[in-house]
Amino acid sequence: MPWHGQAFDAFVARHGLPPMDMAMRERTDGKRNREIFAMLFGRPLDDGEHAALEDEKEGMYRSLSRGRLEPLRGLLTLLDRIDARGIVAGVATSGPRANVEHTLGELGIGHRFAAIARGDQVERGKPAPDVFLHAARLLDVEPADCLAFEDAPLGVAAAVAAGMRCVAVTSTYPADVFLAGPTPPHAVYADFAAWLDDAGRWMLAD
């Protein structure tokens, strides 16, 4: 998310738009670009405008983040334990295909997920539950049997609305932002390692 923040800072400056303060970030992080751009420009955008702006902003993100992305602490251990226990894992993201391929490729973890659900494949973006429900269908599991990890309040709202238990990680927002929101998560941890050391410690047992 810090690289997305830098990309958005450059994007709004280039277009003469107000800076993206944290209040705006809380309203937009987790949303699809179509909704974000409409909010920034104060009007709906046609398909051509949207495509051009998405290429511009996300191209900035991919350029800024190339060679600099690192997995959040504990992620690789969690994925190892998921594999060892035969649990299926998926991604439910608002990001466009190019970003998903870039990010998972940079981290070298694209092969670790049985399903990738994107916001452009469903009718409504986060905070609606559509992308999480789509991920559950692709994984062939019931939403109530899923545990979602989210880094944005709108994502938490989407996961909870889908009927999933949701853990917020404080890599972008502090715990109080999640807990004070209209849809608080079921738990909050600093990262995947902190979850594994506490609620998820059963996954570390042989």
Secondary structure as the mmCIF struct_conf table of DSSP 4:
data_model
#
loop_
_struct_conf.conf_type_id
_struct_conf.id
_struct_conf.beg_label_comp_id
_struct_conf.beg_label_asym_id
_struct_conf.beg_label_seq_id
_struct_conf.end_label_comp_id
_struct_conf.end_label_asym_id
_struct_conf.end_label_seq_id
HELX_RH_AL_P HELX_RH_AL_P1 PRO A 2 ARG A 14
TURN_TY1_P TURN_TY1_P1 HIS A 15 GLY A 16
HELX_LH_PP_P HELX_LH_PP_P1 LEU A 17 PRO A 19
HELX_RH_AL_P HELX_RH_AL_P2 MET A 22 THR A 28
TURN_TY1_P TURN_TY1_P2 ASP A 29 GLY A 30
BEND BEND1 LYS A 31 LYS A 31
HELX_RH_AL_P HELX_RH_AL_P3 ASN A 33 PHE A 41
TURN_TY1_P TURN_TY1_P3 GLY A 42 GLY A 42
BEND BEND2 ARG A 43 ARG A 43
HELX_RH_AL_P HELX_RH_AL_P4 ASP A 47 SER A 65
TURN_TY1_P TURN_TY1_P4 ARG A 66 ARG A 68
HELX_LH_PP_P HELX_LH_PP_P2 PRO A 71 LEU A 72
TURN_TY1_P TURN_TY1_P5 ARG A 73 GLY A 74
HELX_RH_AL_P HELX_RH_AL_P5 LEU A 75 ALA A 84
TURN_TY1_P TURN_TY1_P6 ARG A 85 GLY A 86
STRN STRN1 GLY A 90 THR A 93
BEND BEND3 SER A 94 GLY A 95
HELX_RH_AL_P HELX_RH_AL_P6 ARG A 97 LEU A 107
TURN_TY1_P TURN_TY1_P7 GLY A 108 GLY A 108
HELX_RH_3T_P HELX_RH_3T_P1 GLY A 110 ARG A 112
BEND BEND4 ALA A 114 ALA A 114
STRN STRN2 ALA A 115 ARG A 118
HELX_RH_3T_P HELX_RH_3T_P2 GLY A 119 GLN A 121
BEND BEND5 VAL A 122 ARG A 124
TURN_TY1_P TURN_TY1_P8 LYS A 126 PRO A 127
BEND BEND6 ALA A 128 PRO A 129
HELX_RH_AL_P HELX_RH_AL_P7 ASP A 130 LEU A 139
TURN_TY1_P TURN_TY1_P9 ASP A 140 ASP A 140
HELX_RH_3T_P HELX_RH_3T_P3 PRO A 143 ASP A 145
STRN STRN3 LEU A 147 GLU A 150
BEND BEND7 ASP A 151 ALA A 152
HELX_RH_AL_P HELX_RH_AL_P8 PRO A 153 ALA A 161
TURN_TY1_P TURN_TY1_P10 ALA A 162 GLY A 163
STRN STRN4 ARG A 165 VAL A 169
TURN_TY1_P TURN_TY1_P11 THR A 170 SER A 171
BEND BEND8 THR A 172 TYR A 173
HELX_RH_AL_P HELX_RH_AL_P9 ALA A 175 ALA A 180
BEND BEND9 GLY A 181 THR A 183
BEND BEND10 HIS A 186 HIS A 186
STRN STRN5 ALA A 187 TYR A 189
BEND BEND11 ALA A 190 ASP A 191
HELX_RH_AL_P HELX_RH_AL_P10 PHE A 192 LEU A 196
TURN_TY1_P TURN_TY1_P12 ASP A 197 GLY A 200
HELX_RH_3T_P HELX_RH_3T_P4 ARG A 201 LEU A 204
#
